[in-house]
């Protein structure tokens, strides 16, 4: 039988191995999209920067609802991200609706896991003939893409090359973690669907890993201007220190 002191040492060792959430992107931190809209360069509040979108109201491009989250997660609601013919930002011809972390944490050192879940439905589904960049860093060293081959697959890219892909079926939650080792300049991918625990499917792959902690884009960029309305759904967003949390319920 273990002594109390031995049990305490084991508990301490287990705690030392537990992941630490460095940035929480849960949409439960907002009651309505008006809360997201409170962010500005002069008033940098909340977990997200919100400036990459079209000229319409925030509610034109973002919506919160319980039906917009992966039910296997621990949140009460997720976010619907919309792009359409009005989604041109800053005079660009591309269409973009993107959120970026607002944080003082260092999200670009050591071995970090960038978590998120994404899905679409049959209504306002993404157009497979158009290229989309999905959940990417400014330098695009790792990202998801859709519509790159005119197929219905989500592709995981590293340094401009597809390394893994999966059919992007409607009404299925696709859970991801970008496993980024900034020290060794490698990236790996963990993924699952719906309530399944994350499993490593690719990597480590050499990459030019870098971030200033404010250039990870949660959302969608459609390269061509079209009037088609697309809705993308996200939940389970956070960044943690390794080791990875594989449960879709998130880190404790």
C-alpha positions in Angstrom: 0.0 0.0 0.0 1.3 3.5 -0.9 2.0 5.8 2.0 0.3 9.2 2.1 3.6 10.9 1.2 4.0 8.6 -1.8 0.5 9.4 -3.0 1.2 13.1 -2.6 4.3 12.8 -4.7 2.4 10.9 -7.4 -0.3 13.5 -7.4 2.3 16.3 -7.6 4.0 14.5 -10.5 0.6 14.1 -12.3 -0.2 17.8 -11.8 3.3 18.7 -13.2 2.4 16.8 -16.4 -1.0 18.3 -16.8 -1.5 20.7 -19.6 -1.8 24.4 -18.9 -4.3 26.6 -20.9 -2.4 29.6 -22.1 -5.3 31.3 -23.9 -9.0 30.5 -23.7 -11.0 31.2 -26.8 -14.3 29.9 -25.5 -17.3 31.7 -26.9 -19.0 31.3 -23.5 -17.2 34.5 -22.6 -19.7 36.4 -24.7 -23.5 36.7 -24.1 -24.2 38.2 -27.6 -22.2 39.3 -30.6 -22.4 42.8 -29.2 -19.9 41.7 -26.6 -17.4 40.8 -29.4 -18.1 44.1 -31.0 -16.8 45.9 -27.9 -13.2 45.2 -29.0 -11.4 48.0 -30.9 -7.8 49.2 -31.2 -8.6 51.8 -28.5 -10.5 49.3 -26.3 -8.7 46.0 -26.5 -11.0 43.9 -24.4 -12.1 40.3 -24.4 -10.3 37.2 -25.8 -10.4 38.2 -29.5 -9.4 41.0 -31.8 -12.2 41.7 -34.2 -11.4 43.8 -37.2 -11.0 41.5 -40.2 -14.5 41.4 -41.7 -16.7 43.3 -44.2 -18.3 46.7 -43.6 -21.6 45.3 -42.2 -22.6 45.0 -38.6 -20.9 42.3 -36.5 -24.2 40.4 -36.4 -23.9 40.0 -40.2 -20.8 37.9 -39.9 -20.9 36.3 -36.4 -23.7 34.6 -34.4 -23.7 32.7 -31.1 -26.0 29.8 -30.3 -26.1 26.5 -28.4 -26.6 24.7 -31.8 -23.3 26.2 -33.0 -21.1 24.1 -30.7 -19.9 20.6 -30.7 -22.2 18.9 -28.1 -19.2 16.8 -26.9 -17.5 20.0 -25.7 -18.0 21.8 -22.4 -19.3 25.1 -23.7 -22.9 26.3 -23.8 -22.6 27.8 -27.3 -20.3 28.2 -30.2 -20.0 30.7 -33.1 -21.3 30.8 -36.7 -18.9 32.6 -39.0 -20.4 33.9 -42.2 -18.7 35.1 -45.4 -20.7 36.5 -48.3 -20.5 39.1 -51.1 -20.0 41.9 -48.6 -17.1 40.3 -46.7 -14.3 42.3 -48.4 -12.0 43.7 -45.8 -9.7 46.8 -46.1 -10.3 47.1 -49.9 -9.2 43.5 -50.6 -10.9 41.4 -53.2 -10.7 38.4 -50.9 -13.7 37.7 -48.6 -12.7 37.3 -45.0 -14.3 36.8 -41.5 -11.6 36.2 -38.9 -11.0 36.5 -35.2 -7.5 36.8 -33.7 -6.4 36.2 -30.1 -6.3 39.2 -27.8 -3.8 38.2 -25.2 -0.6 39.0 -23.4 0.4 35.4 -23.2 3.3 34.1 -25.2 1.7 31.7 -27.8 4.9 31.2 -29.8 7.3 29.3 -27.5 7.9 25.7 -26.5 5.4 23.0 -27.5 1.9 24.3 -27.8 -1.4 22.8 -29.0 -3.9 25.1 -30.8 -7.3 23.5 -30.4 -10.5 24.1 -32.4 -13.6 22.2 -33.8 -15.2 23.1 -37.1 -18.2 22.0 -39.1 -20.6 23.1 -41.9 -24.2 22.2 -42.7 -26.1 21.7 -46.0 -27.5 25.2 -45.6 -25.1 27.8 -46.8 -22.5 25.2 -47.4 -19.0 26.1 -48.5 -18.4 26.3 -52.3 -16.0 23.5 -53.2 -14.9 25.1 -56.5 -13.4 28.1 -54.6 -10.2 28.0 -52.5 -10.6 28.7 -48.8 -7.9 29.2 -46.2 -9.3 28.1 -42.8 -7.7 28.7 -39.3 -4.3 29.8 -40.3 -1.3 31.8 -39.2 -0.2 35.0 -40.9 2.8 33.2 -42.5 0.6 30.2 -43.4 3.2 27.8 -42.0 0.3 25.5 -41.1 -3.4 25.8 -42.0 -6.5 24.0 -43.2 -7.7 24.6 -46.8 -10.9 23.7 -48.6 -11.6 23.8 -52.3 -8.0 23.5 -53.4 -8.6 20.7 -55.8 -12.3 21.3 -56.4 -13.1 18.4 -54.1 -15.1 18.3 -50.9 -12.1 17.6 -48.7 -10.5 19.5 -45.9 -6.7 19.6 -46.4 -4.1 20.2 -43.8 -1.2 22.2 -45.3 2.3 22.7 -44.0 4.5 25.2 -45.8 2.2 25.3 -48.8 2.0 21.5 -49.2 -1.0 19.3 -48.4 0.0 16.7 -45.8 -3.3 15.1 -44.9 -6.9 15.4 -46.0 -10.4 14.2 -45.1 -13.9 14.4 -46.6 -15.7 17.4 -45.1 -19.1 16.0 -44.6 -22.1 18.2 -43.5 -23.2 18.1 -39.9 -20.1 16.3 -38.7 -17.8 18.1 -36.2 -14.1 17.9 -37.1 -11.9 18.4 -34.1 -8.3 19.5 -34.6 -5.2 20.4 -32.6 -2.2 22.0 -34.4 0.8 20.5 -32.4 3.5 23.1 -32.8 7.0 22.7 -31.4 8.4 26.2 -31.8 11.8 25.0 -30.4 12.3 22.2 -32.9 10.4 24.0 -35.8 8.0 21.1 -36.4 4.2 20.7 -36.6 2.0 17.7 -36.2 -1.8 17.3 -36.5 -4.2 15.6 -34.1 -7.8 15.1 -35.2 -11.1 13.3 -34.6 -14.8 13.7 -35.4 -17.8 14.5 -33.1 -17.1 13.1 -29.6 -14.0 11.0 -30.5 -10.7 11.7 -28.7 -8.0 13.4 -30.7 -5.5 11.1 -32.3 -2.2 12.0 -34.1 -2.5 11.6 -37.8 0.5 13.4 -39.3 3.8 14.8 -38.3 6.2 16.0 -37.0 6.9 17.9 -40.2 9.5 20.7 -40.4 8.1 24.1 -40.7 9.0 27.8 -40.3 7.1 28.0 -37.0 6.6 31.5 -35.7 3.9 33.8 -34.3 3.7 37.1 -32.4 0.8 35.6 -30.4 -1.7 37.8 -32.3 -1.6 36.4 -35.9 -3.6 33.1 -35.6 -6.7 33.6 -37.6 -9.8 31.7 -36.4 -12.2 31.9 -39.3 -12.3 31.7 -43.1 -10.7 33.5 -46.1 -12.3 32.9 -49.5 -9.8 33.8 -52.2 -12.4 34.9 -54.8 -15.2 37.4 -54.5 -18.5 35.7 -54.8 -22.1 36.4 -53.6 -22.5 32.9 -52.3 -23.3 32.9 -48.5 -21.3 30.4 -46.5 -21.7 29.5 -42.8 -18.9 27.9 -40.8 -19.2 26.8 -37.2 -16.5 26.8 -34.6 -16.2 25.8 -30.9 -13.7 24.3 -28.5 -11.1 27.0 -29.1 -8.1 27.2 -26.8 -4.3 27.0 -26.7 -2.5 24.8 -24.2 1.0 23.8 -23.3 2.0 20.2 -23.9 1.1 17.4 -23.2 -2.1 17.4 -25.3 -5.6 17.1 -24.0 -7.2 14.6 -26.2 -10.8 14.8 -24.8 -13.1 17.1 -26.7 -14.5 18.3 -23.3 -11.3 20.3 -23.1 -8.5 20.8 -20.6 -9.4 20.7 -16.9 
